[in-house]
Amino acid sequence: LDQVKLNQRAVSLRLVELVKRFDLEAQQDLRARDQSVLVQLVELVNATGREYDFAAPPHVGREPTTQYMALIFDRAALEIDRRTVCTVADPRRRFRQAPLVSSFRARGAPASEAFTFTVVNVHVDPNRLEEELDLLDDVFRAVPDDPRGEDDVVLLGCLGADDRRMGPIARIPGMT
């Protein structure tokens, strides 16, 4: 998604309708130097009477960035823990695009009883499919090891493979 596509009325209307169908939606391949495209998309959704917000990597808008991913969520349904919004540390740059992580709590129940979960938004590079899929189980296993100890992890995004070619992540007990 970039400014040119978002400026196309048919595209923007379709995106608004798609986002409104979900409490949480993952975006990959946002192409902009800042968050303006994302801000504009959320404003279009909210103009329909909704209350959406987004989470993007903290560095977007501060460093030369041409492509990033984000999470768009319904604030009426979900509360985000902004302290958790980050990209996976990848000092050796093994991912073309480091996964985006963020933690949420479902609204409606008391905070101590509410469903909480951590989302890992990933875009696997099709040119490095096996290598990046092999890394995803490490990412998935690292989330419960963070200080919050979250045991509900949702991995979503563009994985580039069907369920028969998911690699080590498919062998994690309880993975569906």
C-alpha positions as CSV (number, residue, x, y, z in Angstrom):
1,L,0.0,0.0,0.0
2,D,1.3,3.4,-0.9
3,Q,-0.1,6.9,-1.4
4,V,-0.8,6.3,-5.1
5,K,-3.0,3.3,-4.4
6,L,-4.7,4.9,-1.4
7,N,-5.6,7.9,-3.5
8,Q,-7.6,5.6,-5.9
9,R,-11.1,5.8,-4.7
10,A,-12.1,2.2,-5.5
11,V,-9.0,0.9,-3.7
12,S,-9.5,3.1,-0.6
13,L,-13.2,2.2,-0.3
14,R,-12.4,-1.5,-0.6
15,L,-9.7,-1.3,2.0
16,V,-12.0,0.5,4.4
17,E,-14.6,-2.2,4.0
18,L,-12.0,-4.9,4.6
19,V,-10.5,-3.3,7.7
20,K,-14.0,-2.9,9.3
21,R,-14.6,-6.6,9.0
22,F,-11.9,-7.4,11.6
23,D,-10.9,-6.4,15.1
24,L,-7.3,-6.8,14.2
25,E,-5.7,-6.6,10.7
26,A,-2.1,-7.0,9.6
27,Q,-0.6,-4.8,6.9
28,Q,2.5,-5.6,5.1
29,D,4.4,-3.7,2.4
30,L,3.3,-0.3,3.4
31,R,5.5,1.9,1.2
32,A,6.2,5.3,2.6
33,R,8.9,7.2,4.4
34,D,6.5,7.9,7.3
35,Q,3.2,6.8,8.8
36,S,1.1,9.1,6.6
37,V,-0.5,6.4,4.5
38,L,-1.4,4.4,7.6
39,V,-2.8,7.5,9.3
40,Q,-4.9,8.3,6.2
41,L,-6.3,4.8,6.0
42,V,-7.3,4.7,9.6
43,E,-8.9,8.2,9.2
44,L,-10.9,6.8,6.3
45,V,-12.1,3.9,8.4
46,N,-12.9,6.1,11.4
47,A,-14.9,8.4,9.2
48,T,-17.5,5.6,9.0
49,G,-18.1,6.0,12.8
50,R,-15.6,3.4,13.9
51,E,-12.7,3.7,16.4
52,Y,-9.6,2.2,14.8
53,D,-6.0,2.9,15.6
54,F,-2.7,1.4,14.5
55,A,0.7,0.2,15.7
56,A,3.8,0.6,13.6
57,P,7.5,0.1,14.2
58,P,8.7,2.9,16.4
59,H,11.5,3.8,13.9
60,V,9.1,4.6,11.0
61,G,9.4,8.3,10.3
62,R,12.7,8.7,12.1
63,E,14.9,6.7,9.8
64,P,15.0,6.4,6.0
65,T,12.3,3.7,5.6
66,T,10.6,2.8,2.4
67,Q,8.7,-0.3,3.5
68,Y,7.2,-1.4,6.8
69,M,4.4,-3.3,8.3
70,A,1.7,-2.4,10.8
71,L,-1.3,-3.6,12.8
72,I,-4.7,-1.9,12.5
73,F,-7.1,-2.6,15.4
74,D,-10.5,-1.7,16.6
75,R,-10.1,0.3,19.9
76,A,-13.6,-0.6,20.9
77,A,-12.6,-4.3,20.9
78,L,-8.9,-4.3,21.8
79,E,-6.5,-2.4,24.0
80,I,-2.9,-2.3,23.0
81,D,0.1,-2.3,25.3
82,R,2.1,0.4,23.5
83,R,5.2,-0.6,25.5
84,T,5.3,-3.9,23.6
85,V,5.3,-2.5,20.0
86,C,8.6,-3.4,18.5
87,T,10.3,-5.2,15.7
88,V,12.1,-8.4,16.4
89,A,15.8,-7.8,17.1
90,D,17.6,-9.1,14.0
91,P,21.2,-7.7,14.2
92,R,22.4,-10.1,11.5
93,R,19.5,-9.1,9.2
94,R,18.3,-12.6,8.6
95,F,14.8,-11.3,7.8
96,R,14.3,-9.1,4.9
97,Q,11.7,-7.4,7.0
98,A,11.9,-7.9,10.8
99,P,8.6,-9.1,12.2
100,L,6.5,-6.6,14.2
101,V,5.4,-7.6,17.7
102,S,2.6,-6.1,19.8
103,S,0.5,-7.2,22.8
104,F,-3.2,-6.7,23.2
105,R,-6.0,-7.2,25.7
106,A,-9.6,-7.9,24.7
107,R,-12.0,-5.2,26.1
108,G,-15.2,-6.1,27.9
109,A,-14.0,-8.2,30.8
110,P,-12.1,-6.9,33.9
111,A,-8.4,-6.5,33.1
112,S,-7.4,-9.3,35.4
113,E,-9.7,-11.7,33.5
114,A,-9.5,-10.4,30.0
115,F,-8.0,-12.5,27.1
116,T,-4.5,-11.2,26.4
117,F,-2.4,-12.2,23.4
118,T,0.7,-11.1,21.5
119,V,0.7,-10.7,17.8
120,V,3.6,-11.3,15.5
121,N,3.1,-9.7,12.1
122,V,5.4,-11.3,9.6
123,H,6.1,-11.0,5.9
124,V,8.3,-13.9,4.7
125,D,10.4,-13.0,1.7
126,P,9.5,-15.5,-1.1
127,N,13.1,-15.4,-2.3
128,R,14.3,-16.5,1.1
129,L,11.3,-18.7,2.0
130,E,13.0,-21.6,3.7
131,E,15.6,-19.5,5.6
132,E,12.9,-17.1,7.0
133,L,10.4,-19.9,7.8
134,D,13.2,-21.7,9.7
135,L,13.6,-18.5,11.8
136,L,9.9,-18.1,12.7
137,D,9.9,-20.9,15.3
138,D,12.6,-19.0,17.1
139,V,10.5,-15.8,17.0
140,F,7.4,-17.7,18.1
141,R,9.2,-19.4,21.0
142,A,10.8,-16.1,22.2
143,V,7.5,-14.3,22.9
144,P,6.5,-16.4,26.0
145,D,10.1,-15.8,27.3
146,D,9.6,-12.0,27.4
147,P,9.0,-10.5,30.9
148,R,5.2,-10.5,30.3
149,G,5.2,-14.3,29.9
150,E,2.3,-14.2,27.4
151,D,1.3,-17.7,26.4
152,D,-1.2,-16.8,23.6
153,V,0.7,-15.9,20.5
154,V,-0.9,-15.2,17.1
155,L,1.4,-15.3,14.1
156,L,-0.1,-13.7,11.1
157,G,0.8,-12.1,7.9
158,C,2.2,-13.2,4.6
159,L,3.9,-16.5,5.3
160,G,4.5,-17.5,1.7
161,A,3.8,-21.2,2.2
162,D,1.0,-23.6,2.8
163,D,0.6,-25.8,5.9
164,R,2.7,-28.6,4.4
165,R,5.8,-26.3,3.9
166,M,5.9,-24.3,7.1
167,G,9.1,-25.8,8.4
168,P,9.9,-26.1,12.1
169,I,7.1,-23.8,13.3
170,A,4.6,-26.4,12.2
171,R,6.1,-28.9,14.6
172,I,5.5,-26.8,17.7
173,P,3.0,-28.6,20.0
174,G,-0.4,-27.0,19.8
175,M,0.3,-25.0,16.7
176,T,-2.6,-24.7,14.3
